Amino acid sequence: MKKNTKILIADDSEINRAILSDILAPDYEVLEASDGEEAMACLKQHSDIALVLLDIIMPKLDGFEVLTFMNRDGFLKKIPVIIVSSETAASYIDHAYNLGAAEYISRPFQKMIVRHRIENIVKLYTKQKYLENIVTEQILEKEKNNVVMVEILSHIVEFRNGESGLHVLHIRTITELLLKHLRKTSRQYQLTPAKIAVIINASSLHDIGKISVPEKILNKPGKLTPEEFEIIKPHSLIGARMLEDLTYYQDEELVRVARDICRWHHERYDGQGYPDGLKGDEIPIAAQVVALADVYDALTSERVYKLAYSHNQALEMIFGGECGVFNPILLEALKAVEAHLKSEVKVRSAGKIAQDKIHELTYMGLHNNDVSDRTLDLLEQERTKYQFYASLTREIHFEHSYESDTLIITEWGAAQAGIRESIQHPQKDPDLLRVFSEEDFWDLHTHLMQATPENPVVSKVYHLTLKGEQRWYKVVARPIWGMEEDASPTKVIGKFTDNEEEQNTLDKLTLQAQHDDLTGLLGRNYACRQIEQRLLDLKKKKASMMIVDLDIFKNVNDRYGHLYGDKMLKTVASHLESSVRNSDIVARIGGDEFLVYMEYEGDITELADRVFHTVSGSYEGLEVSISVGISLAPENGITYEDLFHHADQALYASKQAGRNQYHFYNSSMRTILLQHHTESSPGER
């Protein structure tokens, strides 16, 4: 345990404090209080106290009163308390536990027992805090991702609409302010915190139907004609229909509320709105609130067809009925939040749950067996949003728990794959292995097992078979480790994203990089890598490398042109391929130079003759001659560099002997290249 971990000893007996201090001092920083009031003052002064050792019988405030105040002020959520007392009556002990004590140690005590119990309690609470922070971060990250996803979808519409990009943020903020006031002042609409959160998120989608409206009407810098207004009005119905036509989640609360808002946020309380002419509370409260928020923000924001009205002007117009009739209860709510509405719209972030609220929710979830309806509602809402947005992204999200060996797949992903959402022992499940092959499953598993906390993310591309069609999918996944320093992974989370087009493009580019553009033969570098691998596996077999050079090809280009020369090169390449087996390697390694690698048994001369005579001959009336140099493995070397160098030397021997022939490398050719470079001018070959 770290020395800077602080423990508070609260006991009116100095000797008791001294004994406990002696036990703890080697490992902890010890603070002391001689009565209950000093203990409370110390707790308020030091925010990093890890544990309190508390006596019951003390002056000013006894131990039970200290526990009561610690509970009231929230200290017990963060700081465990161990009662150390000579009182052994069951009523005392029960009362201490009921007030929130984590442990009870009776005097006289043994030194080692005290040390172990303190160490265990500190470790337990440290782990709980760590877990709370992890869960909080995960919920905050999910909430942020959900908000980002909604805003992206909404800003697609705003981008076409020529609006500033802040409209969605403003609608969320105003909607939240109105709903929270309504919850305090009216029970008519049964607005729970969970329901308010759903409406706030759903409000971002109120105008998605505008994606169907022509931009020239959306961005017209002036008043719409009656005909143009009739074109724009159906956007509310179209937005609702978009959500109704979702393949999944139509019955989820988030989707239902968003659909109501899309369809009816242009209705008015007196029945003079559209599209259905609903009156009063026939209009869902979510749509009523968003309608009022939409009008206020439209008035106070600059648009292509008008300048912005001031905050006060906008309120006068709304309360004066110039923007239609609204629910009197909502107008009262608008008046109530009027004083800070303007500033809130400017500074509030878009619908993020405050971190302290998330901590509160996390603590409740971890520590209470009797979880409140609000907590369950919020957690269910998170699940719904997660499933909903996963379906919109068309990605297959998954989570694999090692402890239970259970694979959980999002609803949309499971439907696409035709498998269950929850699969026990996935490595043995025949339905899953029809989608994701066993070989690929274990390949991904191996890579995940090799991941580390420093490099946790694994990204691979595999084939998935969905609805009988095999497609490339990219998986991005990572393990989640336990809290211990050397803990093993407890689960894996990740997602599969359709990668068919990208993979096909990559395959084409790879193929292009591996082959010569003109002849379609292998390129030099790729052929080199292939030959190097073959030589590593050669063992007792024999191989030959041939370098083939067209004689006086430069004259052909100069006399007949490059197009004619290109046709000749293609023909030579075709003849070379026809003279060897499919397992042999043929490559173009330069302008008029080719390379052939063959593994063989018996006499190589017959193969060399076949290659030489197949390529030599007449091309459209022009005689084609070649010079060839041949090296053999293992006689002349067992590496690509050695074989290429010796074949090159043999090639020059063929040229020196008068061209239109082939030579096998021998030791007499060892210095031929040196002699050639000495005698030739630069660039001549």
C-alpha positions in Angstrom: 0.0 0.0 0.0 1.3 3.5 -0.8 2.5 5.5 2.1 0.4 8.6 1.0 -2.8 6.7 1.6 -4.6 8.6 4.4 -6.4 6.9 7.3 -8.3 8.9 9.9 -8.4 7.5 13.5 -11.3 9.1 15.5 -11.1 8.0 19.2 -11.2 10.1 22.4 -8.6 7.8 24.0 -5.1 8.9 23.2 -3.6 5.5 24.0 -6.0 3.8 21.6 -5.1 6.3 18.9 -1.4 5.7 19.6 -1.7 1.9 19.4 -3.6 2.1 16.1 -1.2 4.7 14.7 1.8 2.5 15.5 0.2 -0.4 13.6 -0.6 1.7 10.5 2.2 4.3 10.4 4.7 2.1 8.4 2.2 1.8 5.5 -0.2 4.8 5.8 -0.3 8.5 6.5 -2.3 8.7 9.8 -4.6 11.5 10.8 -6.1 11.7 14.3 -9.2 13.2 15.8 -10.1 13.1 19.5 -13.8 13.6 19.2 -16.7 13.5 16.6 -16.5 17.2 15.7 -12.8 17.0 15.0 -13.4 13.9 12.9 -16.0 15.8 10.7 -13.7 18.8 10.4 -10.9 16.5 9.3 -13.1 14.8 6.7 -14.0 18.2 5.2 -10.4 19.4 5.2 -8.9 16.3 3.6 -10.7 15.1 0.5 -8.4 12.1 -0.1 -9.0 10.1 3.1 -9.2 6.4 2.2 -10.7 5.0 5.4 -12.0 6.0 8.9 -11.4 4.0 12.1 -14.2 5.2 14.4 -14.9 4.7 18.1 -18.5 4.8 19.2 -18.2 6.4 22.7 -16.8 9.9 22.1 -17.5 13.5 23.4 -19.4 16.1 21.3 -20.4 13.7 18.6 -20.4 10.0 19.2 -19.6 7.4 16.5 -23.2 6.9 15.5 -23.7 10.6 15.0 -20.5 10.8 12.9 -21.9 8.0 10.7 -25.2 9.8 10.4 -23.5 13.1 9.3 -21.1 11.2 6.9 -24.1 9.6 5.3 -26.0 12.9 5.0 -23.0 14.7 3.5 -22.1 11.9 1.0 -18.9 10.8 2.6 -20.0 7.2 3.0 -20.3 6.8 -0.7 -16.5 7.3 -1.0 -15.0 6.5 2.4 -15.4 3.2 4.2 -15.7 3.3 8.0 -14.5 0.6 10.4 -15.9 0.7 13.9 -13.3 -0.1 16.6 -15.0 -0.4 19.9 -15.1 -2.3 23.2 -18.9 -2.3 22.9 -19.9 -5.9 21.9 -23.7 -5.7 22.3 -25.5 -6.9 19.2 -27.7 -3.8 19.2 -24.6 -1.6 18.9 -23.1 -3.7 16.1 -26.4 -3.9 14.2 -26.9 -0.1 14.5 -23.4 0.6 13.2 -23.9 -1.6 10.1 -27.4 0.0 9.5 -25.8 3.4 9.5 -23.3 2.4 6.9 -20.2 1.0 8.7 -18.2 -1.4 6.5 -16.7 -3.4 9.3 -16.7 -3.8 13.1 -13.6 -4.7 15.1 -14.0 -5.4 18.9 -11.3 -4.5 21.5 -9.0 -6.0 22.5 -7.8 -6.8 19.0 -4.9 -8.5 17.5 -2.4 -6.4 15.5 -2.4 -8.6 12.4 -6.2 -8.9 12.3 -6.5 -5.1 12.3 -3.9 -4.7 9.5 -5.5 -7.3 7.3 -9.0 -6.0 7.7 -7.9 -2.4 7.0 -5.9 -3.5 4.0 -8.8 -5.5 2.6 -11.4 -2.7 3.0 -9.1 -0.1 1.4 -8.4 -2.4 -1.5 -12.1 -3.2 -1.9 -13.2 0.4 -2.0 -10.3 1.4 -4.3 -11.5 -1.3 -6.7 -15.0 -0.1 -6.4 -14.0 3.5 -7.1 -12.0 2.3 -10.1 -15.0 0.3 -11.4 -17.2 3.3 -10.9 -14.8 5.5 -12.9 -14.6 2.9 -15.7 -18.4 2.5 -15.9 -18.8 6.3 -15.8 -16.3 6.8 -18.6 -18.0 4.1 -20.7 -21.5 5.7 -20.1 -20.1 9.1 -20.9 -18.4 7.8 -24.1 -21.6 6.1 -25.1 -23.7 9.2 -24.4 -21.2 11.3 -26.4 -21.2 8.9 -29.3 -25.0 8.8 -29.3 -25.2 12.6 -29.3 -22.6 12.8 -32.1 -24.5 10.3 -34.2 -27.8 12.1 -33.8 -26.1 15.4 -34.6 -24.5 14.0 -37.7 -27.8 12.7 -39.0 -29.5 16.0 -38.1 -26.7 18.2 -39.5 -27.0 16.5 -42.9 -30.4 18.1 -43.1 -29.1 21.4 -41.7 -26.3 21.5 -44.2 -28.8 21.4 -47.1 -31.0 23.9 -45.3 -28.2 26.5 -45.1 -28.6 26.7 -41.3 -25.7 27.5 -38.9 -25.3 24.0 -37.6 -26.3 25.1 -34.1 -30.1 24.6 -34.6 -30.1 21.0 -33.3 -28.1 22.0 -30.2 -30.4 24.9 -29.5 -33.5 22.7 -29.9 -32.1 20.2 -27.4 -31.3 22.8 -24.9 -34.6 24.7 -25.1 -36.5 21.3 -25.0 -34.6 20.3 -21.9 -35.3 23.5 -20.0 -39.0 23.5 -20.8 -39.4 19.8 -19.9 -37.5 20.1 -16.6 -39.7 23.0 -15.6 -42.8 21.1 -16.5 -41.7 18.1 -14.4 -41.4 20.4 -11.4 -44.7 22.2 -11.9 -47.1 19.7 -13.5 -47.8 16.1 -13.0 -50.2 16.0 -16.0 -47.6 14.7 -18.5 -45.8 12.2 -16.1 -42.4 13.4 -17.2 -39.8 11.1 -15.6 -36.1 11.9 -16.0 -35.8 8.9 -18.4 -38.7 10.2 -20.5 -37.2 13.7 -20.6 -33.9 12.3 -21.8 -35.6 10.3 -24.6 -37.5 13.4 -25.8 -34.3 15.5 -25.8 -32.5 13.0 -27.9 -35.5 12.5 -30.2 -35.8 16.3 -30.7 -32.6 16.3 -32.8 -34.4 14.4 -35.5 -37.4 16.7 -35.8 -36.6 18.0 -39.3 -35.1 14.9 -41.0 -37.9 15.0 -43.5 -36.5 18.1 -45.0 -33.9 16.0 -46.8 -36.7 15.4 -49.3 -37.2 19.1 -50.0 -35.4 20.8 -53.0 -32.5 23.0 -51.8 -33.7 25.9 -53.9 -36.8 26.1 -51.8 -35.1 25.4 -48.5 -32.5 28.2 -49.2 -34.8 30.7 -50.9 -33.8 34.2 -49.7 -37.3 35.4 -49.3 -40.9 34.5 -48.5 -42.2 31.2 -49.9 -45.0 31.3 -52.5 -48.1 29.2 -51.6 -47.0 26.6 -54.1 -43.6 26.4 -52.5 -45.0 26.2 -49.0 -47.2 23.2 -50.1 -44.0 21.5 -51.3 -42.2 22.0 -48.0 -45.1 21.0 -45.7 -45.0 17.3 -46.3 -41.5 17.1 -44.7 -43.1 16.3 -41.4 -44.9 13.3 -42.8 -41.8 12.2 -44.7 -39.7 12.3 -41.6 -42.2 10.3 -39.7 -42.4 7.7 -42.5 -38.6 7.4 -42.6 -38.7 6.3 -39.0 -41.8 4.1 -39.5 -40.0 2.3 -42.4 -37.0 1.3 -40.3 -36.4 -2.4 -40.5 -36.0 -2.6 -36.7 -36.9 -0.7 -33.6 -40.2 0.8 -34.6 -41.6 -0.2 -31.1 -38.6 1.3 -29.2 -39.5 4.4 -27.2 -36.8 6.6 -28.8 -38.1 5.8 -32.3 -41.8 6.3 -31.3 -41.1 9.6 -29.7 -38.9 10.8 -32.6 -41.7 9.8 -35.0 -44.3 11.7 -33.1 -42.1 14.8 -33.1 -41.3 14.6 -36.8 -45.0 14.3 -37.7 -46.6 16.8 -35.3 -44.1 19.5 -34.4 -45.9 21.9 -36.8 -49.3 21.2 -35.2 -50.8 24.1 -33.0 -52.8 23.9 -29.9 -55.9 25.4 -31.6 -55.9 22.9 -34.4 -54.6 25.3 -37.0 -51.3 23.5 -37.7 -50.4 20.7 -40.0 -50.4 17.9 -41.2 -53.3 16.4 -39.3 -54.9 19.5 -37.6 -54.6 18.0 -34.1 -55.9 20.1 -31.2 -54.8 20.5 -27.6 -53.4 17.4 -25.9 -54.2 15.3 -29.0 -50.7 16.5 -29.8 -48.1 14.5 -27.9 -46.3 16.7 -25.3 -43.0 15.9 -26.9 -44.1 17.4 -30.2 -45.7 20.4 -28.4 -42.4 21.2 -26.6 -40.3 20.8 -29.7 -42.7 23.0 -31.7 -42.2 25.8 -29.2 -38.5 25.3 -29.1 -38.3 25.3 -32.9 -40.3 28.5 -33.2 -38.1 30.3 -30.6 -34.9 29.3 -32.2 -36.1 30.1 -35.7 -37.0 33.6 -34.6 -33.7 34.3 -32.7 -31.5 32.8 -35.4 -30.4 34.3 -38.7 -31.7 32.5 -41.8 -31.3 33.0 -45.5 -34.8 34.6 -45.7 -34.6 36.8 -42.6 -32.4 38.5 -40.0 -32.5 37.3 -36.4 -35.0 38.8 -33.9 -33.8 39.6 -30.4 -34.7 37.4 -27.5 -37.3 39.9 -26.2 -38.8 40.4 -29.7 -39.1 36.6 -30.1 -40.9 36.2 -26.8 -43.3 39.1 -27.6 -44.2 37.4 -30.9 -44.8 34.0 -29.3 -46.8 35.3 -26.4 -48.7 37.6 -28.8 -49.8 34.6 -30.9 -48.0 35.7 -34.0 -46.5 32.2 -34.4 -49.6 30.2 -33.7 -51.3 29.1 -30.5 -49.4 27.1 -28.0 -50.3 25.2 -24.8 -50.9 27.7 -22.0 -48.9 25.4 -19.6 -45.9 25.5 -22.0 -46.1 29.3 -22.3 -46.0 29.5 -18.5 -42.9 27.3 -18.6 -41.4 29.6 -21.2 -42.0 32.6 -19.0 -40.5 30.8 -16.0 -37.2 29.9 -17.9 -37.2 33.2 -19.8 -34.6 34.8 -17.5 -31.8 32.4 -18.3 -33.0 30.9 -21.6 -30.8 33.2 -23.7 -27.6 32.4 -21.8 -28.3 28.7 -21.6 -28.8 28.4 -25.3 -25.4 30.0 -25.8 -23.4 27.9 -23.3 -25.1 24.6 -22.8 -23.6 21.5 -24.5 -25.8 19.3 -26.6 -27.6 16.9 -24.3 -24.7 15.4 -22.4 -25.4 13.8 -19.1 -23.3 15.6 -16.5 -20.5 13.5 -15.1 -21.6 13.9 -11.5 -25.0 12.5 -12.5 -23.4 9.6 -14.3 -21.3 8.9 -11.1 -24.5 9.0 -9.1 -26.1 6.5 -11.5 -23.1 4.3 -11.5 -22.9 4.2 -7.7 -26.6 3.3 -7.5 -26.2 0.6 -10.0 -23.2 -0.9 -8.2 -24.3 -0.6 -4.6 -28.1 -0.9 -4.5 -29.8 -4.2 -5.0 -33.1 -2.4 -5.2 -32.4 -0.4 -8.3 -34.8 2.5 -8.9 -37.2 2.7 -11.9 -35.3 5.7 -13.1 -32.0 3.9 -13.2 -33.5 1.0 -15.0 -35.2 3.4 -17.5 -31.9 5.2 -18.2 -30.0 1.9 -18.6 -32.7 0.6 -20.9 -32.6 3.8 -22.9 -28.9 3.4 -23.3 -29.4 -0.1 -24.6 -32.1 1.2 -27.0 -30.0 4.0 -28.3 -27.0 1.7 -28.8 -29.1 -0.8 -30.8 -30.7 2.0 -32.8 -27.5 3.7 -33.8 -25.8 0.4 -34.5 -28.5 -0.4 -37.1 -28.1 3.1 -38.7 -24.3 2.6 -39.1 -24.9 -0.9 -40.7 -22.2 -2.4 -38.5 -22.2 -5.7 -36.7 -21.2 -4.9 -33.1 -20.3 -7.7 -30.7 -19.1 -8.5 -27.2 -17.5 -11.8 -26.1 -17.3 -12.6 -22.4 -14.5 -15.1 -21.6 -16.0 -15.9 -18.2 -19.3 -17.2 -19.5 -18.0 -17.9 -23.0 -20.9 -16.0 -24.5 -21.0 -13.9 -27.6 -23.5 -11.1 -27.7 -24.3 -9.5 -31.1 -26.4 -6.4 -31.8 -30.0 -7.1 -33.1 -29.4 -5.7 -36.5 -26.1 -7.6 -36.9 -27.7 -10.9 -35.8 -30.5 -10.4 -38.3 -28.1 -9.7 -41.1 -26.1 -12.8 -40.3 -29.1 -15.0 -39.7 -27.8 -16.0 -36.3 -28.9 -15.6 -32.6 -28.1 -12.5 -30.7 -26.7 -14.5 -27.8 -24.4 -17.5 -28.5 -22.9 -19.8 -25.9 -19.5 -21.3 -26.8 -19.3 -19.5 -30.2 -16.2 -21.4 -31.3 -18.5 -24.5 -31.5 -21.7 -22.9 -32.9 -22.4 -24.3 -36.4 -24.6 -21.3 -37.4 -21.8 -18.8 -36.5 -19.1 -20.8 -38.2 -21.2 -20.8 -41.4 -21.0 -17.0 -41.3 -17.4 -16.7 -39.9 -15.2 -19.6 -40.7 -13.5 -21.6 -37.9 -10.1 -20.8 -39.3 -10.8 -17.1 -39.3 -12.4 -17.3 -35.8 -9.2 -18.7 -34.3 -7.0 -16.4 -36.3 -8.8 -13.4 -34.8 -8.7 -15.1 -31.4 -4.9 -15.5 -31.7 -4.4 -11.8 -32.5 -6.6 -10.7 -29.7 -4.6 -12.9 -27.3 -1.5 -11.1 -28.5 -2.9 -7.7 -27.8 -1.5 -5.7 -24.8 -2.9 -2.8 -22.8 -0.3 -0.6 -24.6 -1.5 -1.8 -28.0 -5.0 -3.2 -27.4 -6.6 -2.7 -30.8 -6.7 -5.4 -33.4 -7.8 -4.7 -37.0 -8.1 -7.4 -39.6 -10.1 -8.2 -42.8 -12.1 -11.5 -43.1 -14.8 -13.0 -45.3 -18.3 -13.2 -43.8 -21.1 -15.1 -45.5 -24.3 -13.2 -45.0 -27.5 -14.4 -46.6 -25.5 -16.8 -48.8 -23.2 -14.0 -50.1 -19.6 -13.9 -49.2 -18.2 -10.4 -48.6 -15.1 -8.8 -47.1 -15.6 -7.3 -43.7 -13.2 -5.3 -41.6 -13.1 -6.1 -37.9 -11.8 -3.7 -35.3 -11.8 -5.2 -31.8 -10.0 -5.0 -28.5 -9.8 -7.0 -25.2 -10.9 -5.5 -21.9 -8.7 -6.4 -19.0 -9.5 -6.8 -15.3 -8.4 -4.3 -12.7 -5.4 -6.3 -11.3 -2.0 -5.3 -12.6 -1.4 -8.6 -14.4 -5.0 -9.5 -15.0 -6.1 -11.5 -18.0 -8.7 -10.2 -20.5 -12.2 -10.6 -19.3 -14.0 -9.8 -22.5 -13.6 -8.6 -26.1 -15.6 -5.8 -27.8 -15.6 -4.9 -31.4 -17.4 -4.4 -34.7 -17.5 -5.7 -38.3 -17.8 -3.2 -41.1 -18.6 -4.0 -44.7 -15.2 -3.7 -46.5 -16.1 -5.3 -49.9 -15.5 -2.2 -52.1 -12.3 -1.2 -50.3 -10.9 -4.7 -50.3 -11.7 -5.2 -54.0 -10.0 -1.9 -54.8 -7.0 -2.9 -52.6 -6.8 -6.3 -54.4 -6.8 -4.6 -57.8 -4.1 -2.2 -56.7 -2.1 -5.1 -55.2 -2.4 -7.0 -58.4 -1.3 -4.0 -60.4 1.7 -3.5 -58.2 2.7 -7.2 -58.6 2.4 -7.2 -62.4 3.9 -5.4 -65.4 1.4 -3.0 -66.9 2.4 -3.7 -70.5 2.8 -7.5 -70.7 0.8 -8.7 -67.7 3.8 -10.7 -66.5 5.0 -10.5 -62.9 7.0 -7.3 -62.0 10.6 -7.6 -61.0 10.2 -6.9 -57.3 7.3 -9.3 -56.8 9.0 -12.0 -58.8 12.1 -11.6 -56.7 10.1 -12.2 -53.5 8.4 -15.2 -55.0 11.7 -16.7 -56.1 13.4 -16.1 -52.7 10.5 -18.0 -51.1 10.8 -20.9 -53.6 14.6 -21.1 -52.9 14.1 -21.3 -49.2 11.8 -24.4 -49.8 14.0 -25.9 -52.5 15.7 -28.5 -50.3 17.0 -31.3 -52.6 15.3 -30.1 -55.8 17.1 -28.3 -58.7 16.2 -24.9 -60.2 17.3 -22.7 -63.0 17.1 -18.9 -63.6 17.1 -17.6 -67.1 17.6 -13.9 -68.1 16.2 -13.4 -71.7 17.2 -10.3 -73.6 15.9 -9.2 -77.1 18.7 -8.6 -79.4 19.0 -5.1 -80.9 15.5 -4.1 -79.6 16.5 -0.4 -79.6 16.7 -0.6 -83.4 13.2 -1.9 -83.6 11.8 1.0 -81.6 13.8 3.5 -83.6 12.8 2.1 -87.0 9.2 1.0 -86.4 8.1 3.0 -83.4 7.3 2.3 -79.8 3.8 1.0 -80.5 5.3 -1.7 -82.7 7.9 -2.4 -80.1 5.2 -2.8 -77.4 3.4 -5.3 -79.5 6.6 -7.3 -79.9 7.2 -7.3 -76.2 3.7 -8.6 -75.5 4.2 -11.3 -78.1 7.5 -12.3 -76.6 5.9 -12.4 -73.1 3.1 -14.6 -74.4 5.5 -17.0 -76.0 7.6 -17.2 -72.8 4.5 -18.1 -70.8 3.5 -20.8 -73.3 7.0 -22.3 -73.1 6.9 -23.0 -69.3 4.5 -24.6 -66.8 2.0 -22.7 -64.7 4.1 -23.4 -61.6 7.1 -21.6 -63.2 7.8 -17.9 -62.7 7.9 -15.5 -65.7 8.6 -11.8 -65.2 9.5 -8.7 -67.1 12.5 -7.2 -65.3 13.5 -4.3 -67.7 12.7 -2.7 -71.0 13.5 -5.7 -73.2 14.6 -8.2 -70.6 12.7 -11.1 -69.1 13.3 -13.6 -66.3 12.3 -17.2 -66.1 12.6 -19.4 -63.0 11.9 -23.1 -63.3 12.4 -26.0 -60.9 13.3 -29.2 -62.7 14.5 -32.8 -62.6 16.9 -34.4 -65.1 18.6 -32.5 -67.9 17.9 -28.7 -68.0 19.2 -28.4 -71.6 15.8 -29.6 -73.1 14.0 -27.0 -71.1 16.4 -24.3 -72.2 16.0 -25.3 -75.9 12.2 -25.1 -75.6 12.3 -21.6 -74.1 14.9 -20.4 -76.6 13.2 -21.7 -79.8 9.7 -20.8 -78.7 10.6 -17.2 -78.2 12.9 -16.8 -81.2 11.4 -16.5 -84.6 9.5 -14.2 -87.0 7.2 -11.4 -85.8 5.1 -9.8 -88.6 7.9 -10.5 -91.1 10.7 -9.3 -88.7 13.1 -11.9 -87.3 13.3 -11.8 -83.5 16.5 -13.1 -81.9 17.2 -13.4 -78.2 20.2 -13.9 -76.0 19.8 -16.0 -72.8 22.0 -16.5 -69.8 21.2 -19.4 -67.4 22.3 -20.1 -63.8 21.5 -23.3 -61.9 20.7 -24.0 -58.2 22.4 -25.3 -56.2 25.5 -25.4 -58.4 25.8 -21.6 -59.0 24.2 -20.5 -55.7 21.0 -20.8 -53.6 20.1 -17.1 -53.2 18.3 -14.9 -55.7 21.2 -12.5 -55.8 23.7 -15.2 -56.6 21.6 -16.8 -59.3 20.7 -13.5 -60.9 24.3 -12.3 -61.0 25.5 -15.6 -62.6 22.7 -15.6 -65.1 23.6 -12.0 -66.0 27.2 -13.1 -66.5 26.1 -16.0 -68.8 23.9 -13.5 -70.7 26.9 -11.4 -71.6 28.8 -14.4 -72.6 26.0 -15.1 -75.1 26.1 -11.6 -76.4 29.9 -11.7 -76.7 29.6 -14.9 -78.7 27.5 -13.2 -81.3 24.0 -13.1 -79.8 21.0 -15.3 -80.8 22.1 -18.1 -78.4 22.1 -19.2 -74.8 24.9 -20.0 -72.3 25.0 -21.7 -68.9 27.1 -20.0 -66.3 30.6 -21.4 -65.6 33.5 -20.2 -63.7 35.3 -18.8 -66.8 32.6 -16.1 -66.9 33.4 -14.8 -63.4 35.0 -11.6 -64.7 33.0 -11.0 -67.8 30.9 -8.2 -66.5 33.9 -6.4 -65.2 35.6 -6.7 -68.7 32.4 -5.5 -70.4 32.0 -2.4 -68.2 35.7 -1.6 -68.8 35.3 -1.8 -72.6 31.9 -0.3 -73.0 30.8 3.3 -72.8 28.3 4.3 -70.1 24.8 3.2 -70.8 25.7 0.7 -73.6 24.5 -2.8 -73.3 
